[in-house]
Amino acid sequence: MMKKSLYLIAALLLVGCQSNNGRHLNRPFKFPTASEIQSQCESQIPAQAASRDTNLWLCQVVTAIQYRFFDADKYQGKTCDLVIMQPLGKPPVSITSKGGDPDLCVAAIEATNQAIESNTFPMRPAYLKDEIPMRFAP
């Protein structure tokens, strides 16, 4: 049940991916740090919300990836299903495409890897399993 809920929530959150024009500015684009992303997410989710820990984690994942997901409008109407392997207390160790648009999957994996490499991808909560399904649907 939790896996299906997480999958649905992740899909709904990633639907909001917007094109990021940070690369096109005359000045360098500054990506937020993990603590800035966490603060932003904490301010958006009420303290008494049900499943707050899950919602905070999802918000941090989605935000970290969105900042690195350029040209989302190019993939409008397409989806990509990924499985992220993340051992407890460690960053993700692999990302596997499980179906969907091949070009979107390449872009989604690249954006996710960039979030991991920049240390903005959060550690998974203990109650989630190592395999985390995510659906990208810009």
NUKOLGU-497571 format. One line per field, with one value per residue: residue number from 1; x, y negated, z negated of N, C-alpha, C, O in turn. Coordinates in steps of 0.001 Angstrom, whole numbers, plus 500000, padded with zeros to 6 digits. Layout:
nr: (NUM; ...)
n.c1: (X; ...)
n.c2: (Y; ...)
n.c3: (Z; ...)
ca.c1: (X; ...)
ca.c2: (Y; ...)
ca.c3: (Z; ...)
c.c1: (X; ...)
c.c2: (Y; ...)
c.c3: (Z; ...)
o.c1: (X; ...)
o.c2: (Y; ...)
o.c3: (Z; ...)
***
This chain:
nr: (1; 2; 3; 4; 5; 6; 7; 8; 9; 10; 11; 12; 13; 14; 15; 16; 17; 18; 19; 20; 21; 22; 23; 24; 25; 26; 27; 28; 29; 30; 31; 32; 33; 34; 35; 36; 37; 38; 39; 40; 41; 42; 43; 44; 45; 46; 47; 48; 49; 50; 51; 52; 53; 54; 55; 56; 57; 58; 59; 60; 61; 62; 63; 64; 65; 66; 67; 68; 69; 70; 71; 72; 73; 74; 75; 76; 77; 78; 79; 80; 81; 82; 83; 84; 85; 86; 87; 88; 89; 90; 91; 92; 93; 94; 95; 96; 97; 98; 99; 100; 101; 102; 103; 104; 105; 106; 107; 108; 109; 110; 111; 112; 113; 114; 115; 116; 117; 118; 119; 120; 121; 122; 123; 124; 125; 126; 127; 128; 129; 130; 131; 132; 133; 134; 135; 136; 137; 138)
n.c1: (500829; 501914; 503918; 502465; 501162; 503336; 504389; 502292; 502138; 504700; 504534; 502501; 503687; 505922; 504718; 504497; 506893; 508769; 510117; 513466; 515126; 517639; 520146; 520257; 520606; 522455; 524077; 525682; 523775; 522548; 522368; 520215; 521221; 521257; 520272; 518907; 516904; 515581; 514638; 512907; 510988; 510042; 508748; 506581; 504977; 502554; 503124; 501507; 500567; 499346; 501417; 503748; 506578; 507030; 505999; 507733; 510174; 509611; 509114; 511652; 513147; 511865; 512228; 515052; 515623; 514096; 515424; 517486; 516440; 516116; 514341; 511739; 509295; 509607; 509050; 506378; 503390; 504552; 505876; 508047; 509162; 511050; 513318; 514769; 517523; 518262; 520132; 519596; 520524; 522394; 523410; 521573; 522352; 521905; 520053; 517362; 515736; 512414; 510604; 508728; 509052; 512001; 513832; 512986; 513479; 516287; 516914; 515694; 517133; 519660; 519203; 518515; 520870; 522582; 521458; 522040; 524870; 525394; 524786; 522186; 520068; 517923; 518407; 516751; 513706; 513559; 511387; 510788; 511404; 514458; 514224; 512892; 510181; 509656; 507808; 508184; 506588; 506433)
n.c2: (501191; 498731; 498467; 498139; 495734; 494005; 494113; 492997; 490429; 489449; 489448; 487574; 485274; 484936; 484305; 481631; 480638; 478076; 476260; 475317; 472439; 471749; 472223; 470502; 467923; 464854; 464695; 466997; 469848; 470501; 473327; 474593; 475533; 478641; 478130; 475740; 476599; 478394; 476621; 475062; 476997; 477771; 475436; 475493; 477642; 478415; 478721; 480502; 482224; 485260; 488059; 486514; 486835; 488455; 486798; 484578; 485761; 486572; 484063; 482914; 484652; 484308; 481527; 481318; 482757; 481388; 478903; 479611; 480611; 479900; 478345; 479489; 479063; 480102; 482756; 483056; 484758; 487248; 490137; 491649; 494438; 495063; 496885; 496344; 497328; 497260; 497713; 497836; 494939; 494127; 492558; 492870; 495826; 496862; 496273; 497279; 497656; 498498; 498445; 496495; 493308; 493301; 491107; 489249; 490796; 490966; 488249; 487931; 489741; 488580; 486045; 486909; 488234; 486008; 484602; 486390; 486439; 483826; 483871; 483232; 484919; 486445; 488613; 491713; 492339; 494615; 496388; 496827; 499003; 500323; 500231; 497772; 496695; 494377; 492067; 490141; 487430; 484952)
n.c3: (500000; 499133; 501031; 503421; 502825; 502521; 505093; 506585; 505426; 506024; 508802; 509205; 508108; 509758; 512116; 512130; 513094; 514416; 517158; 516880; 517108; 516346; 517502; 519591; 518842; 518581; 516413; 514159; 513148; 509932; 508094; 505532; 502192; 500305; 497717; 498141; 499885; 498171; 496183; 497731; 498454; 495913; 495155; 496813; 496156; 493838; 490311; 488899; 490797; 492204; 492768; 492925; 492896; 495146; 497156; 496904; 497600; 500263; 501419; 501205; 502860; 505371; 505758; 505782; 508111; 510048; 510321; 511907; 514167; 517272; 519979; 519730; 520944; 523466; 523220; 522775; 522038; 522073; 520356; 517896; 516216; 513424; 511308; 508311; 506531; 503232; 500546; 497006; 495251; 497087; 500192; 503325; 505220; 507695; 510737; 512579; 515645; 516195; 518191; 520600; 522295; 524126; 524515; 522581; 520321; 520352; 519894; 517372; 515773; 515976; 514749; 512175; 511396; 511334; 509202; 507165; 507249; 506499; 503884; 503064; 503152; 500965; 498046; 497800; 495975; 493186; 493233; 495879; 498643; 500137; 502936; 504867; 506561; 509203; 511106; 513888; 515309; 517056)
ca.c1: (500000; 502795; 504632; 501545; 500946; 504554; 504470; 501294; 502545; 505861; 504060; 501774; 504617; 506790; 503937; 504708; 508210; 508743; 511388; 514348; 515906; 518850; 521306; 520198; 520818; 523795; 524871; 525605; 522625; 522943; 521501; 520081; 521880; 520332; 519595; 517954; 515764; 514867; 513919; 511808; 509954; 509454; 507846; 505414; 504179; 502160; 503730; 500554; 500095; 499507; 502545; 504633; 507927; 507020; 505802; 508967; 511171; 509228; 509330; 513101; 513565; 511330; 512880; 516451; 515642; 513542; 516420; 518440; 515676; 515920; 513499; 510633; 508211; 509918; 508563; 504967; 502552; 505314; 506206; 509173; 509160; 512389; 513460; 515980; 517997; 518904; 520269; 519342; 521644; 523344; 522791; 521203; 523470; 521583; 518776; 517041; 514518; 511507; 509640; 508339; 509732; 513447; 514522; 512638; 514173; 517686; 516944; 515320; 518271; 520722; 518837; 518582; 522294; 523131; 520981; 522797; 526261; 525473; 524386; 520885; 519089; 517886; 518429; 515374; 513229; 513776; 510219; 510728; 512303; 515606; 513757; 511921; 509657; 509347; 507274; 508379; 505531; 506459)
ca.c2: (500000; 497565; 498377; 497550; 494341; 493267; 494057; 492036; 489093; 489043; 489153; 486310; 484177; 484732; 483730; 480194; 480230; 476955; 476036; 474467; 471649; 471314; 472311; 469495; 466601; 464322; 464969; 468419; 470262; 471056; 474393; 474562; 476586; 479583; 477486; 474762; 477373; 478903; 475484; 474716; 478031; 477692; 474285; 475760; 478756; 478140; 479590; 481516; 482982; 486716; 488522; 485365; 487289; 488900; 485620; 483789; 486480; 486455; 482674; 482718; 485407; 483646; 480227; 481533; 483204; 480336; 477879; 480141; 481172; 478823; 478605; 480385; 478866; 480955; 484108; 482939; 485894; 488496; 490604; 492563; 495110; 495393; 497466; 495852; 498201; 496428; 498366; 496971; 494130; 493890; 492007; 493916; 496537; 497117; 495801; 498150; 497352; 499646; 498234; 495137; 492659; 493457; 489815; 488714; 491612; 490529; 486938; 488125; 490375; 487567; 485062; 487586; 488412; 484698; 484311; 487263; 485973; 482537; 484125; 482656; 486005; 486782; 490001; 492224; 492695; 496028; 497217; 497134; 500079; 499904; 499941; 496674; 496414; 492964; 491833; 488792; 487074; 483478)
ca.c3: (500000; 499056; 502303; 504387; 502446; 502832; 506544; 507031; 504982; 506816; 510150; 509170; 507859; 510901; 513197; 512075; 513599; 515344; 517837; 516089; 518046; 515676; 518381; 520629; 518286; 518783; 515224; 513812; 512357; 508645; 507612; 504076; 501426; 499682; 496577; 498687; 500383; 497002; 495575; 498629; 498329; 494572; 495102; 497654; 495632; 492457; 489302; 488459; 491950; 492175; 493590; 493145; 493230; 496538; 497996; 496883; 498390; 501670; 501822; 501368; 504044; 506557; 505909; 506171; 509501; 510907; 510601; 512876; 515275; 518229; 521151; 519393; 521908; 524617; 522937; 522400; 522402; 522029; 519012; 517719; 514918; 512943; 509977; 507672; 505443; 502219; 499245; 495856; 494783; 498171; 501401; 504285; 505850; 509098; 511273; 513696; 516391; 516272; 519274; 520910; 523402; 523948; 524379; 521261; 519322; 520335; 519229; 515965; 515109; 515908; 513717; 510875; 511095; 510967; 507844; 506266; 507239; 505805; 502493; 502740; 503086; 499533; 497603; 497729; 494642; 492848; 493519; 497307; 499057; 500942; 504298; 504836; 507908; 509484; 512453; 514407; 516246; 517152)
c.c1: (500874; 503511; 503742; 501301; 502146; 504674; 503514; 501699; 503719; 505441; 503345; 502702; 505485; 506046; 504185; 506052; 508040; 510091; 512191; 515271; 517210; 520079; 521373; 520414; 522247; 524681; 524714; 524392; 523120; 521908; 521391; 520829; 520819; 519583; 518606; 516709; 514929; 514054; 512715; 510663; 509272; 508475; 506561; 504481; 503848; 502726; 502804; 500033; 500323; 500632; 503535; 506040; 508029; 506894; 507047; 510044; 510877; 509460; 510815; 513619; 513145; 512036; 514321; 516546; 515157; 514575; 517412; 517759; 515310; 515015; 512366; 509493; 508394; 509327; 507097; 504184; 503265; 505583; 507441; 509086; 510582; 512277; 514811; 516315; 518774; 518954; 520060; 520623; 522685; 522639; 522403; 522434; 523184; 520210; 518522; 515742; 513686; 510440; 509291; 509134; 511249; 514194; 514236; 513380; 515647; 517803; 516638; 516477; 519405; 520436; 518935; 520031; 522949; 522704; 521748; 524225; 526432; 525074; 523087; 519775; 519075; 517996; 516983; 514984; 513357; 512592; 510040; 511719; 513433; 515214; 512647; 511442; 509325; 508802; 507497; 507304; 505476; 505228)
c.c2: (498745; 497352; 497724; 496082; 493490; 493074; 493001; 490617; 488595; 488671; 487801; 485122; 483893; 484210; 482227; 479734; 479111; 476835; 475043; 473739; 471164; 471330; 471150; 468078; 466148; 464569; 466443; 468706; 470906; 472089; 474290; 475725; 477516; 478934; 476424; 475465; 477889; 477785; 475087; 475717; 477981; 476534; 474527; 476823; 478493; 479176; 480724; 482365; 484476; 487084; 487392; 485795; 487716; 487705; 484735; 484450; 486349; 485046; 482424; 483438; 484661; 482313; 480383; 481928; 482096; 479274; 478328; 480731; 480043; 479287; 479591; 480261; 479725; 482362; 484126; 484153; 487240; 488873; 491493; 493128; 495520; 496122; 497003; 496802; 497338; 497174; 497352; 496246; 493816; 493209; 493149; 494520; 496889; 496551; 496626; 497707; 498615; 499453; 496775; 494598; 492708; 492133; 489169; 489494; 491219; 489200; 487069; 488754; 489373; 486540; 485665; 487796; 487095; 484300; 485146; 486752; 484655; 482646; 483429; 483699; 486499; 488284; 490474; 492501; 494206; 496916; 497503; 498248; 499512; 499538; 498909; 496409; 494920; 492877; 490364; 488543; 485542; 482924)
c.c3: (500000; 500384; 503355; 504089; 502805; 504327; 507082; 506656; 505803; 508226; 510183; 508962; 509069; 512118; 513261; 512583; 514618; 516003; 517031; 517034; 517455; 516556; 519356; 520114; 518544; 517574; 514862; 512929; 511078; 508220; 506100; 503427; 500841; 498523; 497047; 499221; 499210; 496355; 496420; 498483; 496969; 494468; 495894; 497077; 494167; 491486; 488888; 489610; 491754; 493128; 493890; 493545; 494694; 497474; 498040; 497742; 499883; 502198; 502086; 502615; 505303; 506803; 506377; 507640; 510433; 511260; 511663; 514110; 516234; 519367; 520883; 520398; 523162; 524452; 522515; 522908; 522384; 520580; 519051; 516309; 514570; 511615; 509459; 506522; 504460; 500891; 498116; 495425; 495837; 499334; 502349; 504961; 507305; 509435; 512522; 514343; 516501; 517345; 519446; 522089; 523191; 523753; 523024; 520177; 519217; 519586; 517740; 515184; 514946; 514809; 512315; 510460; 510687; 509561; 506822; 506117; 506493; 504333; 502107; 502730; 501643; 499261; 497451; 496287; 494417; 493231; 495010; 497618; 499910; 502373; 504230; 506261; 508050; 510899; 512791; 515457; 516340; 517837)
o.c1: (500623; 503696; 504198; 501240; 502000; 505025; 503888; 501612; 503732; 505933; 503566; 502516; 505759; 506671; 504091; 506346; 507254; 511101; 511656; 516108; 517833; 520978; 522441; 520401; 523145; 525903; 523716; 524033; 524006; 520736; 522367; 521039; 519627; 518384; 517570; 515592; 513701; 512890; 511638; 509499; 508054; 507472; 505561; 503316; 504751; 502797; 503280; 499121; 501344; 500774; 504093; 506638; 508989; 507608; 507385; 510736; 511772; 509954; 511179; 514444; 513961; 512402; 514764; 517454; 515743; 514596; 518105; 518421; 514328; 514940; 512070; 508800; 507417; 509130; 506629; 504304; 502645; 505525; 507824; 508953; 511237; 511286; 515850; 515483; 519805; 517947; 520324; 521671; 523751; 521415; 522867; 523416; 524106; 519345; 519361; 514763; 514197; 509475; 509523; 509807; 511740; 515092; 515134; 513860; 516193; 518684; 517259; 516764; 520042; 521325; 519387; 520387; 523785; 523492; 522067; 524737; 527490; 525027; 522903; 518649; 520111; 517717; 516111; 515832; 513271; 512788; 509217; 512736; 513374; 515806; 511602; 512222; 508786; 509299; 507055; 507127; 504582; 505103)
o.c2: (497809; 496217; 496857; 495268; 492386; 491987; 492201; 489706; 487441; 487692; 486992; 484074; 482733; 483720; 481624; 478541; 479217; 477270; 474042; 474358; 470255; 470511; 470849; 467129; 466974; 464642; 467067; 467901; 471759; 471774; 473936; 476768; 477212; 479161; 476226; 474984; 477826; 477993; 474810; 475324; 478133; 476638; 473844; 476898; 478361; 480362; 481810; 483166; 484902; 486474; 487327; 485192; 487380; 487617; 484197; 483783; 486053; 484872; 481795; 482890; 484411; 482006; 479662; 481483; 481885; 478792; 477499; 481282; 479329; 480477; 480437; 481240; 480035; 483072; 485117; 484529; 488269; 488027; 492015; 492386; 496236; 495997; 497236; 497047; 496758; 497263; 496160; 496868; 493291; 493275; 494276; 493831; 497182; 496376; 496675; 497418; 499676; 500216; 495943; 495350; 492208; 492049; 488610; 488900; 491148; 489037; 486387; 488343; 489321; 486203; 485004; 487564; 487075; 483727; 484663; 486642; 484395; 481644; 483071; 483392; 486932; 489110; 489717; 492857; 494983; 498095; 498343; 498407; 498364; 498634; 499136; 495942; 494297; 493558; 489469; 489339; 484914; 481709)
o.c3: (500759; 500822; 504100; 505010; 503329; 504786; 507939; 507480; 506233; 508786; 511085; 509580; 509377; 513059; 514330; 512516; 515559; 515449; 516554; 517691; 518003; 516363; 519891; 520899; 518708; 517701; 515223; 512069; 511113; 508014; 505438; 504047; 500880; 498360; 496412; 499034; 499253; 496014; 495891; 498397; 496881; 493762; 495673; 497468; 493341; 491805; 488556; 489402; 491215; 494188; 494986; 494436; 495387; 498473; 499095; 498511; 500675; 503312; 503080; 503346; 506191; 507937; 507270; 508342; 511495; 512392; 512254; 514989; 516033; 519672; 521726; 520675; 523843; 525438; 521953; 524074; 522652; 519687; 520099; 515336; 515327; 510896; 510076; 505648; 504801; 500187; 498277; 495257; 495516; 499451; 502178; 505237; 508067; 508577; 513421; 513655; 516859; 517402; 518569; 522792; 522178; 522915; 522395; 519211; 518116; 518742; 516925; 514059; 513894; 514028; 511381; 509305; 509784; 508809; 505736; 505003; 505921; 503620; 500944; 502338; 501138; 500130; 497025; 495468; 495368; 493526; 495373; 496942; 500351; 502962; 503620; 507090; 507135; 511795; 512071; 516379; 515774; 517993)
***
